[in-house]
Amino acid sequence: MKPLTLFLASAVLVLVPRPAPAQDSAAVLSLAEAARRALATHPATRAAAARFDGARAAVGEASAARLPSVSLSASATTWSDPMLVAPLHGFDPAAAPAFDKTLIQGGVTASYMLFDGGARGARIRQARAEAGVGEASLARAEQGLLARLTVAYLDVLARARILGASEQRLTALQAEHARVTKLHAAGRAAQLDLRRAEAALANAAAEQTQRATSLALARLELGRLVGDSGAAPGRLEDVQLRDSVVPERSVIIAAAAAASPDVEEARRRAAAAEAAASVVRGARWPTASLTSGYTNRGGADSDFTDDWNAGVQLAWPLFTGGATARRIDRADAAGRAANEEVRLAELDAVAHADRALAQLVDANARVTSLTQAVEAFTAVAAAERLRLETGTGIQADYLAAEADLLGARAELARTEYDRLAAAVELARLMGQLDLAWIETELEQQP
């Protein structure tokens, strides 16, 4: 056997997949299960959930300002010279005040804000709005992760189907190489025919290696998304849309403008910016608060005495050099910017929805055409094969037909999963993509 032929035979033995051992149902990873794992373990959603928890805690912190504050204090101090044990509230020449080197005191103070120009309520609204931002960010992170996961899952399925189509072509070219080798040994085929068959087989083997490597990398990426530390997942289930009806553009656009996760987050940020501006504007008003305290004082060698106090405190910044006005201007500018970002998010959502809708419509049409093309190329390849076997065909025509068939099969597989990816992106833009949507709108095929 010639060296090139030996190399090709070895390559075919290595690259043609062997039958896989039977796998139990536990080794099958459905899209819904992959989504559950990703949502539970991926750092993008876990970080967003932690930020949301922090924002909700901030709401409780801000709301605590509506309640009075109470604090307890105590101290013991030793002086080099005797000090007054308690403050003088009057002067009685017949009763000398007590002095002691060691002073001990304890007390309780309380205060309550009566009025602060609405800043307290504005801070609570701001905290709640920022909690809303955290909630919207979490929803956006979850939907973005689900979209990314679904695309990765579909990419593995598409590459697996393309690899399968390539295997079919490799098998056909292997048979053609064996046929021509026999004919050449019998003197019934030209050397050019043998070289052409060898070249086609070598090219198919190289492409098979490339496609197998791409599939392995895609599986590793999917494994990272589902939290398997880079390990490739088990066998996947095929996926298809339960309902292939394309929604009306007006319905898609309205939903995207109203419920897109990006738009919702921008709206929550605008609400937080408005509340922050209200907090700053409250600085123009005076603040009034109730204060009270109780103190018990004494010395190491003196009796303890107690006293209390209560009052109202009023504070009003009359002049700050324009700093208050500038802070208000800055907060108002941030609010206007946040409102414009809402408009920008709406425009982007509509643009992305139009793009995804066009991709879905295009993919639907291409799937129909490519399905017909695969059927036609299958018939052409079979006819060219039959012509070769009967001696009426041309080898170059058969090899071209096999290449066309592989190209059509690969393009059909890619387009079918592109259609699913476009549908998933539309669901994300419309704010509908979640685990329930995946379970109800995408049908698993074993």
C-alpha positions as CSV (number, residue, x, y, z in Angstrom):
1,M,0.0,0.0,0.0
2,K,1.4,3.5,-0.9
3,P,2.3,5.9,2.0
4,L,-0.5,8.3,1.2
5,T,-3.1,5.6,1.1
6,L,-1.7,4.2,4.4
7,F,-2.0,7.6,6.0
8,L,-5.5,8.1,4.8
9,A,-6.6,4.7,6.1
10,S,-5.1,5.5,9.5
11,A,-6.8,8.9,9.6
12,V,-10.2,7.3,8.8
13,L,-9.8,4.7,11.5
14,V,-8.9,7.5,14.0
15,L,-11.6,10.0,13.0
16,V,-14.6,7.8,12.3
17,P,-16.3,7.7,15.6
18,R,-16.8,4.4,17.4
19,P,-20.2,3.4,18.8
20,A,-20.7,5.2,22.1
21,P,-21.5,3.1,25.1
22,A,-25.1,3.2,26.3
23,Q,-25.8,6.1,28.6
24,D,-28.4,6.2,31.3
25,S,-30.9,9.0,31.7
26,A,-28.8,10.6,34.4
27,A,-26.2,11.4,31.8
28,V,-28.7,13.4,29.7
29,L,-28.6,17.1,30.2
30,S,-31.8,18.8,29.2
31,L,-31.9,22.5,28.4
32,A,-34.2,23.2,31.4
33,E,-31.9,21.4,33.8
34,A,-28.9,23.2,32.3
35,A,-30.8,26.5,32.9
36,R,-31.5,25.6,36.5
37,R,-27.9,24.8,37.1
38,A,-26.6,28.0,35.5
39,L,-29.0,30.2,37.5
40,A,-28.0,28.5,40.7
41,T,-24.2,28.5,40.3
42,H,-23.1,31.1,37.8
43,P,-21.3,34.1,39.4
44,A,-23.1,36.6,37.2
45,T,-26.5,35.8,38.8
46,R,-25.0,35.2,42.3
47,A,-23.3,38.6,42.3
48,A,-26.5,40.3,41.1
49,A,-28.5,38.5,43.8
50,A,-26.0,39.7,46.5
51,R,-26.3,43.3,45.3
52,F,-30.1,43.0,45.4
53,D,-29.9,41.7,49.0
54,G,-27.6,44.6,49.9
55,A,-30.1,47.1,48.3
56,R,-33.0,45.6,50.3
57,A,-31.0,45.9,53.5
58,A,-30.4,49.6,52.6
59,V,-34.2,50.2,52.6
60,G,-34.4,49.0,56.2
61,E,-31.5,51.2,57.1
62,A,-33.1,54.2,55.6
63,S,-36.5,53.5,57.1
64,A,-35.0,53.3,60.5
65,A,-34.6,57.1,60.4
66,R,-38.4,57.4,61.1
67,L,-37.8,56.0,64.6
68,P,-36.1,57.7,67.5
69,S,-32.5,56.9,68.3
70,V,-31.4,55.9,71.8
71,S,-27.9,55.4,73.0
72,L,-26.2,54.4,76.3
73,S,-22.8,55.7,77.4
74,A,-20.6,55.2,80.4
75,S,-17.1,56.3,81.4
76,A,-14.6,56.3,84.3
77,T,-11.8,58.9,84.3
78,T,-8.9,59.6,86.7
79,W,-7.5,63.1,86.9
80,S,-4.2,64.3,88.3
81,D,-6.1,66.8,90.5
82,P,-9.6,66.6,91.9
83,M,-12.4,67.6,89.5
84,L,-16.1,68.5,89.9
85,V,-18.1,65.4,90.3
86,A,-21.2,67.0,88.7
87,P,-22.0,70.2,86.8
88,L,-23.1,73.2,88.9
89,H,-26.8,74.1,88.3
90,G,-26.6,76.9,90.9
91,F,-24.3,78.4,93.5
92,D,-24.9,77.9,97.2
93,P,-22.1,79.4,99.4
94,A,-23.1,77.1,102.3
95,A,-22.8,73.9,100.3
96,A,-19.4,73.4,98.6
97,P,-19.5,71.3,95.4
98,A,-18.0,67.8,95.5
99,F,-14.6,67.1,94.0
100,D,-12.9,63.8,93.2
101,K,-9.9,62.6,91.3
102,T,-11.9,59.6,89.8
103,L,-15.1,60.5,88.0
104,I,-17.7,57.9,87.0
105,Q,-20.7,58.6,84.9
106,G,-23.4,56.8,82.8
107,G,-26.3,58.1,80.8
108,V,-28.9,57.6,78.2
109,T,-29.6,60.0,75.3
110,A,-32.4,60.0,72.8
111,S,-33.3,62.1,69.8
112,Y,-36.0,62.2,67.2
113,M,-36.1,64.1,63.9
114,L,-39.3,66.2,63.7
115,F,-38.7,67.8,60.3
116,D,-35.9,67.8,57.8
117,G,-37.5,69.3,54.7
118,G,-38.6,65.9,53.3
119,A,-35.0,64.5,53.1
120,R,-35.8,61.5,55.3
121,G,-38.7,60.4,53.1
122,A,-36.7,61.1,50.0
123,R,-33.8,58.9,51.3
124,I,-36.3,56.0,51.9
125,R,-37.7,56.5,48.4
126,Q,-34.2,56.5,47.0
127,A,-33.3,53.3,48.9
128,R,-36.5,51.6,47.6
129,A,-35.7,52.8,44.0
130,E,-32.2,51.4,44.3
131,A,-33.6,48.2,45.6
132,G,-35.7,48.2,42.4
133,V,-32.6,48.7,40.4
134,G,-31.1,45.7,42.1
135,E,-34.2,43.7,41.3
136,A,-34.1,44.7,37.7
137,S,-30.4,44.1,37.5
138,L,-30.9,40.6,38.8
139,A,-33.7,39.9,36.3
140,R,-31.4,41.3,33.5
141,A,-28.5,39.1,34.7
142,E,-30.8,36.0,34.8
143,Q,-32.3,36.6,31.4
144,G,-28.9,37.4,29.9
145,L,-27.5,34.2,31.3
146,L,-30.4,32.1,30.1
147,A,-30.0,33.6,26.6
148,R,-26.2,32.9,26.7
149,L,-26.8,29.4,28.0
150,T,-29.4,28.6,25.4
151,V,-27.1,29.8,22.5
152,A,-24.3,27.7,23.9
153,Y,-26.6,24.7,24.2
154,L,-27.9,25.2,20.7
155,D,-24.3,25.7,19.4
156,V,-23.3,22.2,20.7
157,L,-26.4,20.7,19.1
158,A,-25.6,22.4,15.8
159,R,-22.0,21.4,15.8
160,A,-22.9,17.8,16.7
161,R,-25.3,17.6,13.7
162,I,-22.6,19.2,11.4
163,L,-20.1,16.7,12.7
164,G,-22.6,13.9,12.0
165,A,-23.1,15.1,8.4
166,S,-19.4,15.3,8.0
167,E,-19.1,11.7,9.2
168,Q,-21.6,10.6,6.6
169,R,-19.5,12.3,3.9
170,L,-16.3,10.8,5.2
171,T,-17.9,7.3,5.1
172,A,-19.0,7.9,1.5
173,L,-15.6,9.1,0.5
174,Q,-14.0,6.1,2.2
175,A,-16.2,3.8,0.1
176,E,-15.3,5.8,-3.1
177,H,-11.6,5.5,-2.2
178,A,-12.0,1.7,-1.8
179,R,-13.9,1.4,-5.1
180,V,-11.4,3.4,-7.1
181,T,-8.5,1.5,-5.4
182,K,-9.9,-1.8,-6.6
183,L,-10.5,-0.5,-10.1
184,H,-7.0,0.9,-10.3
185,A,-5.5,-2.4,-9.2
186,A,-7.4,-4.1,-11.9
187,G,-6.3,-1.5,-14.5
188,R,-9.8,-0.1,-15.0
189,A,-9.3,3.3,-13.3
190,A,-6.8,6.0,-14.1
191,Q,-4.2,7.2,-11.7
192,L,-5.8,10.6,-11.6
193,D,-9.1,9.1,-10.3
194,L,-7.2,7.5,-7.5
195,R,-5.4,10.7,-6.6
196,R,-8.6,12.6,-6.7
197,A,-10.3,10.2,-4.3
198,E,-7.3,10.3,-2.0
199,A,-7.3,14.1,-2.0
200,A,-11.0,14.3,-1.3
201,L,-10.6,11.8,1.6
202,A,-7.7,13.7,3.1
203,N,-9.5,17.0,2.9
204,A,-12.6,15.4,4.5
205,A,-10.4,13.9,7.3
206,A,-8.9,17.4,8.0
207,E,-12.3,19.0,8.1
208,Q,-13.6,16.3,10.4
209,T,-10.8,17.0,12.9
210,Q,-11.5,20.7,12.9
211,R,-15.3,20.1,13.4
212,A,-14.6,17.6,16.2
213,T,-12.3,20.1,18.0
214,S,-14.9,22.9,17.6
215,L,-17.6,20.7,19.1
216,A,-15.3,19.8,22.0
217,L,-14.7,23.5,22.8
218,A,-18.4,24.3,22.5
219,R,-19.2,21.5,25.0
220,L,-16.6,22.8,27.4
221,E,-18.1,26.3,27.2
222,L,-21.5,24.9,28.0
223,G,-20.0,23.0,30.9
224,R,-18.6,26.2,32.4
225,L,-22.0,27.9,32.1
226,V,-23.7,25.1,34.0
227,G,-21.1,25.1,36.8
228,D,-19.2,21.9,35.9
229,S,-15.8,23.6,36.3
230,G,-15.0,23.3,32.6
231,A,-16.1,19.7,32.3
232,A,-18.0,18.8,29.2
233,P,-21.7,17.9,29.9
234,G,-23.3,14.6,29.1
235,R,-25.6,13.8,26.2
236,L,-27.9,16.7,25.2
237,E,-31.5,16.6,24.1
238,D,-32.5,18.2,20.9
239,V,-34.7,21.3,21.1
240,Q,-37.4,22.8,18.9
241,L,-40.0,25.5,19.2
242,R,-43.5,24.4,20.2
243,D,-45.1,27.2,18.3
244,S,-43.4,28.5,15.1
245,V,-45.8,31.3,14.6
246,V,-44.0,34.6,14.5
247,P,-45.6,37.4,16.6
248,E,-46.7,40.6,15.0
249,R,-44.1,43.3,15.0
250,S,-46.3,45.8,16.9
251,V,-46.8,43.3,19.7
252,I,-43.0,42.6,19.9
253,I,-42.1,46.3,19.9
254,A,-44.7,47.3,22.5
255,A,-43.5,44.5,24.8
256,A,-39.8,45.3,24.2
257,A,-40.4,49.0,25.0
258,A,-42.4,48.1,28.1
259,A,-40.7,45.1,29.6
260,S,-37.2,44.7,28.3
261,P,-34.9,44.0,31.2
262,D,-32.5,46.8,30.0
263,V,-35.4,49.3,29.8
264,E,-36.7,48.2,33.2
265,E,-33.4,48.7,34.9
266,A,-33.0,52.1,33.2
267,R,-36.4,53.2,34.6
268,R,-35.5,52.1,38.1
269,R,-32.2,54.0,37.9
270,A,-34.2,57.1,36.8
271,A,-36.5,56.8,39.8
272,A,-33.5,56.5,42.1
273,A,-31.9,59.6,40.5
274,E,-35.1,61.6,41.1
275,A,-35.3,60.4,44.7
276,A,-31.6,61.4,45.1
277,A,-32.4,64.9,43.8
278,S,-35.2,65.2,46.4
279,V,-32.7,64.3,49.1
280,V,-30.4,67.1,48.0
281,R,-33.2,69.6,47.7
282,G,-34.2,68.9,51.3
283,A,-31.0,70.7,52.4
284,R,-32.6,74.1,51.7
285,W,-35.0,73.5,54.6
286,P,-34.3,73.7,58.3
287,T,-34.2,70.6,60.5
288,A,-35.9,70.3,63.8
289,S,-35.4,67.5,66.3
290,L,-36.3,66.5,69.9
291,T,-33.4,65.6,72.2
292,S,-33.3,64.3,75.7
293,G,-30.8,62.8,78.1
294,Y,-30.4,61.3,81.5
295,T,-27.0,61.2,83.3
296,N,-25.9,59.7,86.6
297,R,-22.5,61.0,87.9
298,G,-20.3,60.4,90.9
299,G,-16.7,59.8,92.0
300,A,-14.8,57.0,93.6
301,D,-15.2,58.7,97.0
302,S,-18.3,60.8,96.3
303,D,-22.0,60.3,96.2
304,F,-23.8,59.8,92.8
305,T,-26.2,62.4,91.5
306,D,-28.4,62.4,88.5
307,D,-29.9,65.0,86.2
308,W,-31.9,65.0,82.9
309,N,-32.4,67.3,80.0
310,A,-34.9,67.7,77.1
311,G,-35.2,70.2,74.3
312,V,-35.7,71.0,70.7
313,Q,-32.8,71.6,68.3
314,L,-33.2,73.7,65.1
315,A,-30.6,74.0,62.4
316,W,-30.9,76.0,59.1
317,P,-27.9,76.5,56.8
318,L,-28.4,80.1,55.7
319,F,-25.3,80.5,53.6
320,T,-23.1,77.7,52.1
321,G,-21.3,79.7,49.4
322,G,-23.5,78.2,46.7
323,A,-22.6,74.6,47.5
324,T,-26.2,73.6,48.2
325,A,-27.4,75.1,44.9
326,R,-24.6,73.4,43.0
327,R,-25.4,70.0,44.6
328,I,-29.0,70.5,43.5
329,D,-28.0,71.3,40.0
330,R,-25.8,68.3,39.9
331,A,-28.6,66.0,41.1
332,D,-31.0,67.5,38.6
333,A,-28.5,66.9,35.8
334,A,-28.1,63.3,36.9
335,G,-31.9,62.9,36.8
336,R,-32.1,64.3,33.3
337,A,-29.3,62.0,32.2
338,A,-31.1,59.0,33.7
339,N,-34.3,59.9,31.9
340,E,-32.5,60.1,28.6
341,E,-30.9,56.8,29.3
342,V,-34.4,55.4,29.6
343,R,-35.2,56.7,26.2
344,L,-32.0,55.3,24.8
345,A,-32.7,51.9,26.4
346,E,-36.2,51.9,24.7
347,L,-34.7,52.8,21.3
348,D,-32.0,50.1,21.7
349,A,-34.7,47.5,22.8
350,V,-36.8,48.3,19.7
351,A,-33.8,48.1,17.4
352,H,-32.6,44.8,18.9
353,A,-36.2,43.5,18.6
354,D,-36.4,44.4,15.0
355,R,-33.1,42.7,14.3
356,A,-34.1,39.5,16.2
357,L,-37.5,39.5,14.4
358,A,-35.8,39.8,11.0
359,Q,-33.4,37.0,11.9
360,L,-36.4,34.8,13.0
361,V,-38.3,35.5,9.8
362,D,-35.2,35.0,7.7
363,A,-34.3,31.7,9.5
364,N,-37.9,30.4,9.0
365,A,-37.6,31.0,5.2
366,R,-34.1,29.6,5.0
367,V,-35.0,26.4,6.9
368,T,-37.8,25.7,4.3
369,S,-35.4,26.3,1.4
370,L,-32.5,24.4,2.9
371,T,-34.7,21.4,3.7
372,Q,-35.6,21.2,0.1
373,A,-31.9,21.7,-0.9
374,V,-30.8,18.8,1.4
375,E,-33.5,16.5,-0.2
376,A,-32.4,17.6,-3.7
377,F,-28.6,17.2,-3.0
378,T,-29.3,13.8,-1.4
379,A,-31.0,12.6,-4.6
380,V,-28.2,14.1,-6.7
381,A,-25.4,12.4,-4.7
382,A,-27.3,9.1,-4.8
383,A,-27.7,9.4,-8.6
384,E,-24.1,10.4,-9.1
385,R,-23.0,7.4,-7.0
386,L,-25.2,5.1,-9.1
387,R,-23.7,6.5,-12.3
388,L,-20.2,5.9,-11.1
389,E,-21.0,2.3,-10.2
390,T,-22.5,1.7,-13.6
391,G,-19.6,3.4,-15.4
392,T,-21.6,6.2,-16.9
393,G,-20.7,8.9,-14.4
394,I,-17.8,11.2,-13.7
395,Q,-16.0,11.0,-10.4
396,A,-15.6,14.8,-10.1
397,D,-19.4,15.2,-10.3
398,Y,-19.9,12.7,-7.5
399,L,-17.4,14.3,-5.2
400,A,-18.9,17.8,-5.9
401,A,-22.4,16.4,-5.1
402,E,-21.1,15.0,-1.8
403,A,-19.5,18.3,-1.0
404,D,-22.8,20.2,-1.8
405,L,-24.8,17.8,0.3
406,L,-22.5,18.3,3.3
407,G,-22.7,22.1,2.9
408,A,-26.5,22.0,2.7
409,R,-26.8,19.7,5.7
410,A,-24.4,21.9,7.8
411,E,-26.2,25.1,6.8
412,L,-29.6,23.6,7.6
413,A,-28.4,22.5,11.1
414,R,-26.9,25.9,11.8
415,T,-30.0,27.8,10.5
416,E,-32.5,25.7,12.5
417,Y,-30.7,26.5,15.7
418,D,-30.2,30.1,14.6
419,R,-34.0,30.3,14.4
420,L,-34.3,29.0,18.0
421,A,-31.7,31.5,19.2
422,A,-33.6,34.4,17.5
423,A,-36.8,33.3,19.3
424,V,-34.9,33.2,22.6
425,E,-33.5,36.7,22.0
426,L,-37.0,38.0,21.2
427,A,-38.3,36.5,24.5
428,R,-35.4,38.2,26.4
429,L,-36.1,41.5,24.8
430,M,-39.8,41.2,25.6
431,G,-39.0,40.4,29.3
432,Q,-40.4,36.9,29.0
433,L,-37.3,34.7,29.1
434,D,-37.1,32.7,32.3
435,L,-37.1,29.0,33.3
436,A,-40.8,28.7,32.9
437,W,-40.6,30.1,29.3
438,I,-37.9,27.6,28.4
439,E,-40.0,24.7,29.8
440,T,-43.2,25.8,28.0
441,E,-42.0,27.3,24.7
442,L,-39.1,24.9,23.9
443,E,-39.8,21.3,23.3
444,Q,-37.1,18.7,24.1
445,Q,-36.6,15.9,21.6
446,P,-34.8,12.8,22.9
